Amino acid sequence: MTTAERLYNTAKELPEPLVAEILDFAEFLRNKSAVSDVTARKEMLIDLAGGLENSKTFSGDLLEIQKRLRDEWE
């Protein structure tokens, strides 16, 4: 028997107010997991920040960078 099945069978025997508490807690855990997933993705983006600071393409005068990038498409 899976854990979900055991939980379901146990919840069937409990009074409705306790089942509501179990549901609230399960939703809390689901939301907590979703928030930690988003946080992990943000941390990966933070790791990328500043990655172009030593790039030849993106160093120097900003107007020159724009001109070089435009010239690539002509």
PQR file with spaces between the fields and no chain letter, atoms N, CA, C, O and H, PARSE charges and radii, in Angstrom:
ATOM       1  N    MET     1       0.845   -1.174    0.000 -0.4000 1.5000
ATOM       2  CA   MET     1       0.000    0.000    0.000 -0.0000 2.0000
ATOM       3  C    MET     1       0.894    1.243    0.000  0.5500 1.7000
ATOM       4  O    MET     1       1.852    1.328    0.768 -0.5500 1.4000
ATOM       5  N    THR     2       0.572    2.200   -0.865 -0.4000 1.5000
ATOM       6  CA   THR     2       1.365    3.426   -0.938 -0.0000 2.0000
ATOM       7  C    THR     2       1.045    4.343    0.241  0.5500 1.7000
ATOM       8  O    THR     2       0.051    4.165    0.945 -0.5500 1.4000
ATOM       9  H    THR     2      -0.206    2.131   -1.489  0.4000 1.0000
ATOM      10  N    THR     3       1.902    5.306    0.425 -0.4000 1.5000
ATOM      11  CA   THR     3       1.688    6.279    1.494 -0.0000 2.0000
ATOM      12  C    THR     3       0.399    7.066    1.250  0.5500 1.7000
ATOM      13  O    THR     3      -0.345    7.341    2.191 -0.5500 1.4000
ATOM      14  H    THR     3       2.710    5.450   -0.147  0.4000 1.0000
ATOM      15  N    ALA     4       0.136    7.426    0.006 -0.4000 1.5000
ATOM      16  CA   ALA     4      -1.090    8.167   -0.307 -0.0000 2.0000
ATOM      17  C    ALA     4      -2.326    7.337    0.027  0.5500 1.7000
ATOM      18  O    ALA     4      -3.310    7.866    0.543 -0.5500 1.4000
ATOM      19  H    ALA     4       0.741    7.203   -0.758  0.4000 1.0000
ATOM      20  N    GLU     5      -2.277    6.054   -0.263 -0.4000 1.5000
ATOM      21  CA   GLU     5      -3.405    5.184    0.075 -0.0000 2.0000
ATOM      22  C    GLU     5      -3.593    5.074    1.582  0.5500 1.7000
ATOM      23  O    GLU     5      -4.721    5.096    2.074 -0.5500 1.4000
ATOM      24  H    GLU     5      -1.477    5.624   -0.682  0.4000 1.0000
ATOM      25  N    ARG     6      -2.498    4.957    2.310 -0.4000 1.5000
ATOM      26  CA   ARG     6      -2.575    4.890    3.774 -0.0000 2.0000
ATOM      27  C    ARG     6      -3.161    6.173    4.343  0.5500 1.7000
ATOM      28  O    ARG     6      -3.981    6.142    5.261 -0.5500 1.4000
ATOM      29  H    ARG     6      -1.581    4.939    1.911  0.4000 1.0000
ATOM      30  N    LEU     7      -2.731    7.297    3.787 -0.4000 1.5000
ATOM      31  CA   LEU     7      -3.253    8.584    4.236 -0.0000 2.0000
ATOM      32  C    LEU     7      -4.753    8.678    3.958  0.5500 1.7000
ATOM      33  O    LEU     7      -5.522    9.113    4.816 -0.5500 1.4000
ATOM      34  H    LEU     7      -2.066    7.322    3.041  0.4000 1.0000
ATOM      35  N    TYR     8      -5.156    8.277    2.780 -0.4000 1.5000
ATOM      36  CA   TYR     8      -6.573    8.312    2.413 -0.0000 2.0000
ATOM      37  C    TYR     8      -7.405    7.432    3.349  0.5500 1.7000
ATOM      38  O    TYR     8      -8.449    7.855    3.845 -0.5500 1.4000
ATOM      39  H    TYR     8      -4.531    7.924    2.084  0.4000 1.0000
ATOM      40  N    ASN     9      -6.939    6.220    3.582 -0.4000 1.5000
ATOM      41  CA   ASN     9      -7.673    5.295    4.457 -0.0000 2.0000
ATOM      42  C    ASN     9      -7.774    5.833    5.887  0.5500 1.7000
ATOM      43  O    ASN     9      -8.811    5.694    6.535 -0.5500 1.4000
ATOM      44  H    ASN     9      -6.090    5.877    3.179  0.4000 1.0000
ATOM      45  N    THR    10      -6.717    6.432    6.363 -0.4000 1.5000
ATOM      46  CA   THR    10      -6.735    7.015    7.708 -0.0000 2.0000
ATOM      47  C    THR    10      -7.675    8.208    7.767  0.5500 1.7000
ATOM      48  O    THR    10      -8.446    8.351    8.716 -0.5500 1.4000
ATOM      49  H    THR    10      -5.874    6.545    5.837  0.4000 1.0000
ATOM      50  N    ALA    11      -7.611    9.072    6.742 -0.4000 1.5000
ATOM      51  CA   ALA    11      -8.443   10.274    6.718 -0.0000 2.0000
ATOM      52  C    ALA    11      -9.926    9.923    6.650  0.5500 1.7000
ATOM      53  O    ALA    11     -10.754   10.647    7.203 -0.5500 1.4000
ATOM      54  H    ALA    11      -6.985    8.956    5.971  0.4000 1.0000
ATOM      55  N    LYS    12     -10.271    8.832    5.986 -0.4000 1.5000
ATOM      56  CA   LYS    12     -11.675    8.427    5.891 -0.0000 2.0000
ATOM      57  C    LYS    12     -12.280    8.143    7.262  0.5500 1.7000
ATOM      58  O    LYS    12     -13.488    8.281    7.453 -0.5500 1.4000
ATOM      59  H    LYS    12      -9.599    8.244    5.537  0.4000 1.0000
ATOM      60  N    GLU    13     -11.441    7.747    8.212 -0.4000 1.5000
ATOM      61  CA   GLU    13     -11.926    7.369    9.538 -0.0000 2.0000
ATOM      62  C    GLU    13     -11.968    8.542   10.518  0.5500 1.7000
ATOM      63  O    GLU    13     -12.473    8.403   11.631 -0.5500 1.4000
ATOM      64  H    GLU    13     -10.460    7.634    8.057  0.4000 1.0000
ATOM      65  N    LEU    14     -11.440    9.689   10.108 -0.4000 1.5000
ATOM      66  CA   LEU    14     -11.371   10.847   11.010 -0.0000 2.0000
ATOM      67  C    LEU    14     -12.589   11.750   10.836  0.5500 1.7000
ATOM      68  O    LEU    14     -13.235   11.744    9.789 -0.5500 1.4000
ATOM      69  H    LEU    14     -11.029    9.802    9.204  0.4000 1.0000
ATOM      70  N    PRO    15     -12.894   12.528   11.877 -0.5600 1.5000
ATOM      71  CA   PRO    15     -13.970   13.516   11.734  0.2800 2.0000
ATOM      72  C    PRO    15     -13.556   14.633   10.764  0.5500 1.7000
ATOM      73  O    PRO    15     -12.371   14.919   10.592 -0.5500 1.4000
ATOM      74  N    GLU    16     -14.552   15.245   10.145 -0.4000 1.5000
ATOM      75  CA   GLU    16     -14.319   16.263    9.112 -0.0000 2.0000
ATOM      76  C    GLU    16     -13.385   17.395    9.554  0.5500 1.7000
ATOM      77  O    GLU    16     -12.525   17.782    8.762 -0.5500 1.4000
ATOM      78  H    GLU    16     -15.514   15.012   10.285  0.4000 1.0000
ATOM      79  N    PRO    17     -13.497   17.944   10.755 -0.5600 1.5000
ATOM      80  CA   PRO    17     -12.575   19.029   11.145  0.2800 2.0000
ATOM      81  C    PRO    17     -11.104   18.598   11.126  0.5500 1.7000
ATOM      82  O    PRO    17     -10.234   19.394   10.771 -0.5500 1.4000
ATOM      83  N    LEU    18     -10.824   17.363   11.499 -0.4000 1.5000
ATOM      84  CA   LEU    18      -9.429   16.891   11.464 -0.0000 2.0000
ATOM      85  C    LEU    18      -8.957   16.686   10.027  0.5500 1.7000
ATOM      86  O    LEU    18      -7.800   16.952    9.703 -0.5500 1.4000
ATOM      87  H    LEU    18     -11.531   16.717   11.787  0.4000 1.0000
ATOM      88  N    VAL    19      -9.851   16.214    9.175 -0.4000 1.5000
ATOM      89  CA   VAL    19      -9.494   16.054    7.759 -0.0000 2.0000
ATOM      90  C    VAL    19      -9.187   17.421    7.145  0.5500 1.7000
ATOM      91  O    VAL    19      -8.275   17.551    6.328 -0.5500 1.4000
ATOM      92  H    VAL    19     -10.791   15.998    9.438  0.4000 1.0000
ATOM      93  N    ALA    20      -9.951   18.433    7.542 -0.4000 1.5000
ATOM      94  CA   ALA    20      -9.691   19.795    7.057 -0.0000 2.0000
ATOM      95  C    ALA    20      -8.309   20.274    7.494  0.5500 1.7000
ATOM      96  O    ALA    20      -7.618   20.949    6.731 -0.5500 1.4000
ATOM      97  H    ALA    20     -10.692   18.327    8.205  0.4000 1.0000
ATOM      98  N    GLU    21      -7.905   19.935    8.705 -0.4000 1.5000
ATOM      99  CA   GLU    21      -6.562   20.304    9.181 -0.0000 2.0000
ATOM     100  C    GLU    21      -5.481   19.596    8.371  0.5500 1.7000
ATOM     101  O    GLU    21      -4.460   20.188    8.022 -0.5500 1.4000
ATOM     102  H    GLU    21      -8.467   19.387    9.326  0.4000 1.0000
ATOM     103  N    ILE    22      -5.720   18.333    8.079 -0.4000 1.5000
ATOM     104  CA   ILE    22      -4.755   17.578    7.266 -0.0000 2.0000
ATOM     105  C    ILE    22      -4.622   18.217    5.883  0.5500 1.7000
ATOM     106  O    ILE    22      -3.518   18.375    5.363 -0.5500 1.4000
ATOM     107  H    ILE    22      -6.550   17.852    8.362  0.4000 1.0000
ATOM     108  N    LEU    23      -5.758   18.580    5.301 -0.4000 1.5000
ATOM     109  CA   LEU    23      -5.745   19.227    3.985 -0.0000 2.0000
ATOM     110  C    LEU    23      -4.994   20.557    4.040  0.5500 1.7000
ATOM     111  O    LEU    23      -4.192   20.849    3.153 -0.5500 1.4000
ATOM     112  H    LEU    23      -6.655   18.452    5.724  0.4000 1.0000
ATOM     113  N    ASP    24      -5.245   21.356    5.062 -0.4000 1.5000
ATOM     114  CA   ASP    24      -4.528   22.631    5.210 -0.0000 2.0000
ATOM     115  C    ASP    24      -3.022   22.401    5.283  0.5500 1.7000
ATOM     116  O    ASP    24      -2.244   23.118    4.653 -0.5500 1.4000
ATOM     117  H    ASP    24      -5.896   21.119    5.782  0.4000 1.0000
ATOM     118  N    PHE    25      -2.625   21.409    6.045 -0.4000 1.5000
ATOM     119  CA   PHE    25      -1.200   21.130    6.196 -0.0000 2.0000
ATOM     120  C    PHE    25      -0.599   20.640    4.876  0.5500 1.7000
ATOM     121  O    PHE    25       0.507   21.039    4.510 -0.5500 1.4000
ATOM     122  H    PHE    25      -3.257   20.827    6.557  0.4000 1.0000
ATOM     123  N    ALA    26      -1.325   19.780    4.165 -0.4000 1.5000
ATOM     124  CA   ALA    26      -0.835   19.275    2.877 -0.0000 2.0000
ATOM     125  C    ALA    26      -0.677   20.410    1.875  0.5500 1.7000
ATOM     126  O    ALA    26       0.301   20.447    1.128 -0.5500 1.4000
ATOM     127  H    ALA    26      -2.223   19.456    4.462  0.4000 1.0000
ATOM     128  N    GLU    27      -1.629   21.333    1.853 -0.4000 1.5000
ATOM     129  CA   GLU    27      -1.525   22.484    0.947 -0.0000 2.0000
ATOM     130  C    GLU    27      -0.362   23.393    1.344  0.5500 1.7000
ATOM     131  O    GLU    27       0.330   23.940    0.485 -0.5500 1.4000
ATOM     132  H    GLU    27      -2.423   21.303    2.460  0.4000 1.0000
ATOM     133  N    PHE    28      -0.153   23.547    2.644 -0.4000 1.5000
ATOM     134  CA   PHE    28       0.993   24.317    3.128 -0.0000 2.0000
ATOM     135  C    PHE    28       2.301   23.705    2.625  0.5500 1.7000
ATOM     136  O    PHE    28       3.178   24.419    2.140 -0.5500 1.4000
ATOM     137  H    PHE    28      -0.715   23.103    3.342  0.4000 1.0000
ATOM     138  N    LEU    29       2.428   22.386    2.740 -0.4000 1.5000
ATOM     139  CA   LEU    29       3.649   21.709    2.286 -0.0000 2.0000
ATOM     140  C    LEU    29       3.832   21.847    0.781  0.5500 1.7000
ATOM     141  O    LEU    29       4.949   22.042    0.303 -0.5500 1.4000
ATOM     142  H    LEU    29       1.716   21.806    3.134  0.4000 1.0000
ATOM     143  N    ARG    30       2.732   21.746    0.034 -0.4000 1.5000
ATOM     144  CA   ARG    30       2.820   21.894   -1.419 -0.0000 2.0000
ATOM     145  C    ARG    30       3.295   23.296   -1.783  0.5500 1.7000
ATOM     146  O    ARG    30       4.171   23.450   -2.634 -0.5500 1.4000
ATOM     147  H    ARG    30       1.825   21.588    0.422  0.4000 1.0000
ATOM     148  N    ASN    31       2.723   24.326   -1.144 -0.4000 1.5000
ATOM     149  CA   ASN    31       3.127   25.707   -1.423 -0.0000 2.0000
ATOM     150  C    ASN    31       4.561   25.971   -0.999  0.5500 1.7000
ATOM     151  O    ASN    31       5.297   26.678   -1.686 -0.5500 1.4000
ATOM     152  H    ASN    31       2.012   24.201   -0.453  0.4000 1.0000
ATOM     153  N    LYS    32       4.955   25.407    0.125 -0.4000 1.5000
ATOM     154  CA   LYS    32       6.331   25.571    0.605 -0.0000 2.0000
ATOM     155  C    LYS    32       7.305   24.975   -0.407  0.5500 1.7000
ATOM     156  O    LYS    32       8.358   25.556   -0.669 -0.5500 1.4000
ATOM     157  H    LYS    32       4.357   24.833    0.684  0.4000 1.0000
ATOM     158  N    SER    33       6.970   23.842   -0.966 -0.4000 1.5000
ATOM     159  CA   SER    33       7.814   23.195   -1.975 -0.0000 2.0000
ATOM     160  C    SER    33       7.908   24.051   -3.230  0.5500 1.7000
ATOM     161  O    SER    33       8.986   24.190   -3.809 -0.5500 1.4000
ATOM     162  H    SER    33       6.114   23.370   -0.754  0.4000 1.0000
ATOM     163  N    ALA    34       6.782   24.627   -3.654 -0.4000 1.5000
ATOM     164  CA   ALA    34       6.775   25.477   -4.842 -0.0000 2.0000
ATOM     165  C    ALA    34       7.633   26.718   -4.630  0.5500 1.7000
ATOM     166  O    ALA    34       8.351   27.136   -5.539 -0.5500 1.4000
ATOM     167  H    ALA    34       5.907   24.514   -3.184  0.4000 1.0000
ATOM     168  N    VAL    35       7.568   27.306   -3.450 -0.4000 1.5000
ATOM     169  CA   VAL    35       8.370   28.495   -3.147 -0.0000 2.0000
ATOM     170  C    VAL    35       9.853   28.158   -3.162  0.5500 1.7000
ATOM     171  O    VAL    35      10.659   28.942   -3.663 -0.5500 1.4000
ATOM     172  H    VAL    35       6.985   26.966   -2.712  0.4000 1.0000
ATOM     173  N    SER    36      10.228   26.992   -2.616 -0.4000 1.5000
ATOM     174  CA   SER    36      11.646   26.629   -2.608 -0.0000 2.0000
ATOM     175  C    SER    36      12.140   26.360   -4.016  0.5500 1.7000
ATOM     176  O    SER    36      13.311   26.607   -4.304 -0.5500 1.4000
ATOM     177  H    SER    36       9.573   26.355   -2.210  0.4000 1.0000
ATOM     178  N    ASP    37      11.276   25.853   -4.922 -0.4000 1.5000
ATOM     179  CA   ASP    37      11.669   25.649   -6.307 -0.0000 2.0000
ATOM     180  C    ASP    37      11.953   26.983   -6.989  0.5500 1.7000
ATOM     181  O    ASP    37      12.929   27.113   -7.727 -0.5500 1.4000
ATOM     182  H    ASP    37      10.325   25.652   -4.688  0.4000 1.0000
ATOM     183  N    VAL    38      11.104   27.967   -6.741 -0.4000 1.5000
ATOM     184  CA   VAL    38      11.304   29.300   -7.311 -0.0000 2.0000
ATOM     185  C    VAL    38      12.584   29.906   -6.770  0.5500 1.7000
ATOM     186  O    VAL    38      13.350   30.507   -7.523 -0.5500 1.4000
ATOM     187  H    VAL    38      10.310   27.861   -6.141  0.4000 1.0000
ATOM     188  N    THR    39      12.826   29.760   -5.479 -0.4000 1.5000
ATOM     189  CA   THR    39      14.045   30.288   -4.867 -0.0000 2.0000
ATOM     190  C    THR    39      15.272   29.650   -5.490  0.5500 1.7000
ATOM     191  O    THR    39      16.260   30.340   -5.743 -0.5500 1.4000
ATOM     192  H    THR    39      12.203   29.273   -4.867  0.4000 1.0000
ATOM     193  N    ALA    40      15.234   28.367   -5.741 -0.4000 1.5000
ATOM     194  CA   ALA    40      16.374   27.680   -6.352 -0.0000 2.0000
ATOM     195  C    ALA    40      16.630   28.229   -7.747  0.5500 1.7000
ATOM     196  O    ALA    40      17.783   28.414   -8.135 -0.5500 1.4000
ATOM     197  H    ALA    40      14.431   27.807   -5.536  0.4000 1.0000
ATOM     198  N    ARG    41      15.561   28.494   -8.515 -0.4000 1.5000
ATOM     199  CA   ARG    41      15.756   29.046   -9.863 -0.0000 2.0000
ATOM     200  C    ARG    41      16.338   30.443   -9.781  0.5500 1.7000
ATOM     201  O    ARG    41      17.192   30.796  -10.595 -0.5500 1.4000
ATOM     202  H    ARG    41      14.624   28.344   -8.200  0.4000 1.0000
ATOM     203  N    LYS    42      15.901   31.251   -8.820 -0.4000 1.5000
ATOM     204  CA   LYS    42      16.449   32.596   -8.673 -0.0000 2.0000
ATOM     205  C    LYS    42      17.926   32.535   -8.321  0.5500 1.7000
ATOM     206  O    LYS    42      18.713   33.347   -8.807 -0.5500 1.4000
ATOM     207  H    LYS    42      15.207   30.964   -8.159  0.4000 1.0000
ATOM     208  N    GLU    43      18.307   31.586   -7.485 -0.4000 1.5000
ATOM     209  CA   GLU    43      19.712   31.460   -7.122 -0.0000 2.0000
ATOM     210  C    GLU    43      20.546   31.122   -8.347  0.5500 1.7000
ATOM     211  O    GLU    43      21.674   31.600   -8.469 -0.5500 1.4000
ATOM     212  H    GLU    43      17.668   30.926   -7.090  0.4000 1.0000
ATOM     213  N    MET    44      20.022   30.313   -9.253 -0.4000 1.5000
ATOM     214  CA   MET    44      20.762   30.004  -10.466 -0.0000 2.0000
ATOM     215  C    MET    44      20.940   31.254  -11.316  0.5500 1.7000
ATOM     216  O    MET    44      22.001   31.442  -11.910 -0.5500 1.4000
ATOM     217  H    MET    44      19.106   29.924   -9.154  0.4000 1.0000
ATOM     218  N    LEU    45      19.918   32.120  -11.387 -0.4000 1.5000
ATOM     219  CA   LEU    45      20.046   33.358  -12.142 -0.0000 2.0000
ATOM     220  C    LEU    45      21.073   34.273  -11.504  0.5500 1.7000
ATOM     221  O    LEU    45      21.820   34.957  -12.204 -0.5500 1.4000
ATOM     222  H    LEU    45      19.056   31.968  -10.904  0.4000 1.0000
ATOM     223  N    ILE    46      21.115   34.291  -10.192 -0.4000 1.5000
ATOM     224  CA   ILE    46      22.100   35.112   -9.494 -0.0000 2.0000
ATOM     225  C    ILE    46      23.513   34.639   -9.837  0.5500 1.7000
ATOM     226  O    ILE    46      24.426   35.455   -9.966 -0.5500 1.4000
ATOM     227  H    ILE    46      20.508   33.736   -9.624  0.4000 1.0000
ATOM     228  N    ASP    47      23.695   33.327   -9.985 -0.4000 1.5000
ATOM     229  CA   ASP    47      25.005   32.796  -10.354 -0.0000 2.0000
ATOM     230  C    ASP    47      25.457   33.313  -11.715  0.5500 1.7000
ATOM     231  O    ASP    47      26.657   33.431  -11.964 -0.5500 1.4000
ATOM     232  H    ASP    47      22.953   32.665   -9.880  0.4000 1.0000
ATOM     233  N    LEU    48      24.502   33.626  -12.606 -0.4000 1.5000
ATOM     234  CA   LEU    48      24.840   34.117  -13.941 -0.0000 2.0000
ATOM     235  C    LEU    48      25.136   35.615  -13.960  0.5500 1.7000
ATOM     236  O    LEU    48      25.769   36.109  -14.894 -0.5500 1.4000
ATOM     237  H    LEU    48      23.527   33.530  -12.404  0.4000 1.0000
ATOM     238  N    ALA    49      24.693   36.329  -12.956 -0.4000 1.5000
ATOM     239  CA   ALA    49      24.874   37.776  -12.922 -0.0000 2.0000
ATOM     240  C    ALA    49      26.358   38.127  -12.964  0.5500 1.7000
ATOM     241  O    ALA    49      27.171   37.532  -12.257 -0.5500 1.4000
ATOM     242  H    ALA    49      24.179   35.928  -12.197  0.4000 1.0000
ATOM     243  N    GLY    50      26.692   39.093  -13.796 -0.4000 1.5000
ATOM     244  CA   GLY    50      28.072   39.530  -13.909 -0.0000 2.0000
ATOM     245  C    GLY    50      28.921   38.638  -14.791  0.5500 1.7000
ATOM     246  O    GLY    50      30.140   38.802  -14.835 -0.5500 1.4000
ATOM     247  H    GLY    50      26.031   39.576  -14.370  0.4000 1.0000
ATOM     248  N    GLY    51      28.319   37.715  -15.482 -0.4000 1.5000
ATOM     249  CA   GLY    51      29.067   36.772  -16.306 -0.0000 2.0000
ATOM     250  C    GLY    51      29.684   37.389  -17.547  0.5500 1.7000
ATOM     251  O    GLY    51      30.571   36.791  -18.155 -0.5500 1.4000
ATOM     252  H    GLY    51      27.328   37.582  -15.446  0.4000 1.0000
ATOM     253  N    LEU    52      29.234   38.569  -17.933 -0.4000 1.5000
ATOM     254  CA   LEU    52      29.752   39.203  -19.151 -0.0000 2.0000
ATOM     255  C    LEU    52      30.756   40.315  -18.852  0.5500 1.7000
ATOM     256  O    LEU    52      31.201   41.018  -19.759 -0.5500 1.4000
ATOM     257  H    LEU    52      28.513   39.054  -17.439  0.4000 1.0000
ATOM     258  N    GLU    53      31.105   40.468  -17.591 -0.4000 1.5000
ATOM     259  CA   GLU    53      31.972   41.602  -17.234 -0.0000 2.0000
ATOM     260  C    GLU    53      33.353   41.530  -17.877  0.5500 1.7000
ATOM     261  O    GLU    53      34.002   42.561  -18.051 -0.5500 1.4000
ATOM     262  H    GLU    53      30.743   39.897  -16.854  0.4000 1.0000
ATOM     263  N    ASN    54      33.812   40.335  -18.231 -0.4000 1.5000
ATOM     264  CA   ASN    54      35.133   40.189  -18.863 -0.0000 2.0000
ATOM     265  C    ASN    54      35.029   39.886  -20.352  0.5500 1.7000
ATOM     266  O    ASN    54      36.021   39.508  -20.977 -0.5500 1.4000
ATOM     267  H    ASN    54      33.285   39.497  -18.089  0.4000 1.0000
ATOM     268  N    SER    55      33.851   40.047  -20.922 -0.4000 1.5000
ATOM     269  CA   SER    55      33.625   39.740  -22.328 -0.0000 2.0000
ATOM     270  C    SER    55      34.164   40.859  -23.220  0.5500 1.7000
ATOM     271  O    SER    55      33.941   42.036  -22.934 -0.5500 1.4000
ATOM     272  H    SER    55      33.046   40.354  -20.415  0.4000 1.0000
ATOM     273  N    LYS    56      34.869   40.507  -24.295 -0.4000 1.5000
ATOM     274  CA   LYS    56      35.347   41.514  -25.250 -0.0000 2.0000
ATOM     275  C    LYS    56      34.177   42.183  -25.957  0.5500 1.7000
ATOM     276  O    LYS    56      34.201   43.386  -26.217 -0.5500 1.4000
ATOM     277  H    LYS    56      35.050   39.552  -24.528  0.4000 1.0000
ATOM     278  N    THR    57      33.164   41.401  -26.263 -0.4000 1.5000
ATOM     279  CA   THR    57      32.007   41.932  -26.985 -0.0000 2.0000
ATOM     280  C    THR    57      31.298   43.017  -26.200  0.5500 1.7000
ATOM     281  O    THR    57      30.818   43.986  -26.788 -0.5500 1.4000
ATOM     282  H    THR    57      33.144   40.424  -26.052  0.4000 1.0000
ATOM     283  N    PHE    58      31.222   42.877  -24.894 -0.4000 1.5000
ATOM     284  CA   PHE    58      30.446   43.802  -24.080 -0.0000 2.0000
ATOM     285  C    PHE    58      31.307   44.689  -23.184  0.5500 1.7000
ATOM     286  O    PHE    58      30.848   45.145  -22.137 -0.5500 1.4000
ATOM     287  H    PHE    58      31.612   42.089  -24.417  0.4000 1.0000
ATOM     288  N    SER    59      32.537   44.932  -23.586 -0.4000 1.5000
ATOM     289  CA   SER    59      33.382   45.825  -22.795 -0.0000 2.0000
ATOM     290  C    SER    59      33.639   47.104  -23.574  0.5500 1.7000
ATOM     291  O    SER    59      33.594   47.100  -24.804 -0.5500 1.4000
ATOM     292  H    SER    59      32.910   44.562  -24.437  0.4000 1.0000
ATOM     293  N    GLY    60      33.903   48.179  -22.883 -0.4000 1.5000
ATOM     294  CA   GLY    60      34.214   49.443  -23.526 -0.0000 2.0000
ATOM     295  C    GLY    60      33.038   50.392  -23.529  0.5500 1.7000
ATOM     296  O    GLY    60      32.110   50.279  -22.729 -0.5500 1.4000
ATOM     297  H    GLY    60      33.940   48.183  -21.883  0.4000 1.0000
ATOM     298  N    ASP    61      33.108   51.340  -24.464 -0.4000 1.5000
ATOM     299  CA   ASP    61      32.097   52.381  -24.576 -0.0000 2.0000
ATOM     300  C    ASP    61      30.751   51.780  -24.992  0.5500 1.7000
ATOM     301  O    ASP    61      30.679   50.971  -25.917 -0.5500 1.4000
ATOM     302  H    ASP    61      33.862   51.432  -25.114  0.4000 1.0000
ATOM     303  N    LEU    62      29.697   52.186  -24.300 -0.4000 1.5000
ATOM     304  CA   LEU    62      28.373   51.615  -24.567 -0.0000 2.0000
ATOM     305  C    LEU    62      27.892   51.883  -25.988  0.5500 1.7000
ATOM     306  O    LEU    62      27.281   51.014  -26.610 -0.5500 1.4000
ATOM     307  H    LEU    62      29.755   52.844  -23.549  0.4000 1.0000
ATOM     308  N    LEU    63      28.166   53.092  -26.510 -0.4000 1.5000
ATOM     309  CA   LEU    63      27.747   53.394  -27.885 -0.0000 2.0000
ATOM     310  C    LEU    63      28.510   52.545  -28.895  0.5500 1.7000
ATOM     311  O    LEU    63      27.942   52.132  -29.906 -0.5500 1.4000
ATOM     312  H    LEU    63      28.662   53.797  -26.005  0.4000 1.0000
ATOM     313  N    GLU    64      29.774   52.282  -28.639 -0.4000 1.5000
ATOM     314  CA   GLU    64      30.560   51.414  -29.524 -0.0000 2.0000
ATOM     315  C    GLU    64      30.043   49.974  -29.499  0.5500 1.7000
ATOM     316  O    GLU    64      30.003   49.296  -30.526 -0.5500 1.4000
ATOM     317  H    GLU    64      30.235   52.617  -27.818  0.4000 1.0000
ATOM     318  N    ILE    65      29.655   49.530  -28.327 -0.4000 1.5000
ATOM     319  CA   ILE    65      29.085   48.177  -28.206 -0.0000 2.0000
ATOM     320  C    ILE    65      27.814   48.088  -29.048  0.5500 1.7000
ATOM     321  O    ILE    65      27.625   47.125  -29.791 -0.5500 1.4000
ATOM     322  H    ILE    65      29.688   50.080  -27.493  0.4000 1.0000
ATOM     323  N    GLN    66      26.943   49.092  -28.931 -0.4000 1.5000
ATOM     324  CA   GLN    66      25.709   49.089  -29.718 -0.0000 2.0000
ATOM     325  C    GLN    66      26.002   49.090  -31.211  0.5500 1.7000
ATOM     326  O    GLN    66      25.355   48.379  -31.980 -0.5500 1.4000
ATOM     327  H    GLN    66      27.096   49.874  -28.327  0.4000 1.0000
ATOM     328  N    LYS    67      26.975   49.889  -31.614 -0.4000 1.5000
ATOM     329  CA   LYS    67      27.327   49.961  -33.037 -0.0000 2.0000
ATOM     330  C    LYS    67      27.847   48.612  -33.521  0.5500 1.7000
ATOM     331  O    LYS    67      27.449   48.154  -34.592 -0.5500 1.4000
ATOM     332  H    LYS    67      27.501   50.467  -30.989  0.4000 1.0000
ATOM     333  N    ARG    68      28.719   47.972  -32.763 -0.4000 1.5000
ATOM     334  CA   ARG    68      29.247   46.655  -33.174 -0.0000 2.0000
ATOM     335  C    ARG    68      28.129   45.632  -33.299  0.5500 1.7000
ATOM     336  O    ARG    68      28.098   44.843  -34.243 -0.5500 1.4000
ATOM     337  H    ARG    68      29.042   48.344  -31.893  0.4000 1.0000
ATOM     338  N    LEU    69      27.222   45.651  -32.347 -0.4000 1.5000
ATOM     339  CA   LEU    69      26.130   44.690  -32.390 -0.0000 2.0000
ATOM     340  C    LEU    69      25.186   44.958  -33.576  0.5500 1.7000
ATOM     341  O    LEU    69      24.704   44.020  -34.211 -0.5500 1.4000
ATOM     342  H    LEU    69      27.248   46.292  -31.579  0.4000 1.0000
ATOM     343  N    ARG    70      24.926   46.240  -33.871 -0.4000 1.5000
ATOM     344  CA   ARG    70      24.089   46.569  -35.029 -0.0000 2.0000
ATOM     345  C    ARG    70      24.781   46.158  -36.326  0.5500 1.7000
ATOM     346  O    ARG    70      24.143   45.639  -37.241 -0.5500 1.4000
ATOM     347  H    ARG    70      25.318   47.003  -33.355  0.4000 1.0000
ATOM     348  N    ASP    71      26.101   46.394  -36.398 -0.4000 1.5000
ATOM     349  CA   ASP    71      26.843   46.095  -37.614 -0.0000 2.0000
ATOM     350  C    ASP    71      26.854   44.592  -37.910  0.5500 1.7000
ATOM     351  O    ASP    71      26.977   44.196  -39.069 -0.5500 1.4000
ATOM     352  H    ASP    71      26.620   46.816  -35.654  0.4000 1.0000
ATOM     353  N    GLU    72      26.727   43.754  -36.879 -0.4000 1.5000
ATOM     354  CA   GLU    72      26.691   42.302  -37.102 -0.0000 2.0000
ATOM     355  C    GLU    72      25.491   41.890  -37.921  0.5500 1.7000
ATOM     356  O    GLU    72      25.542   40.889  -38.636 -0.5500 1.4000
ATOM     357  H    GLU    72      26.627   44.076  -35.937  0.4000 1.0000
ATOM     358  N    TRP    73      24.400   42.653  -37.828 -0.4000 1.5000
ATOM     359  CA   TRP    73      23.158   42.282  -38.518 -0.0000 2.0000
ATOM     360  C    TRP    73      23.039   42.894  -39.906  0.5500 1.7000
ATOM     361  O    TRP    73      22.081   42.591  -40.616 -0.5500 1.4000
ATOM     362  H    TRP    73      24.358   43.466  -37.248  0.4000 1.0000
ATOM     363  N    GLU    74      23.961   43.730  -40.312 -0.4000 1.5000
ATOM     364  CA   GLU    74      23.884   44.353  -41.640 -0.0000 2.0000
ATOM     365  C    GLU    74      24.669   43.584  -42.660  0.5500 1.7000
ATOM     366  O    GLU    74      24.710   43.972  -43.828 -0.5500 1.4000
ATOM     367  H    GLU    74      24.740   43.975  -39.735  0.4000 1.0000
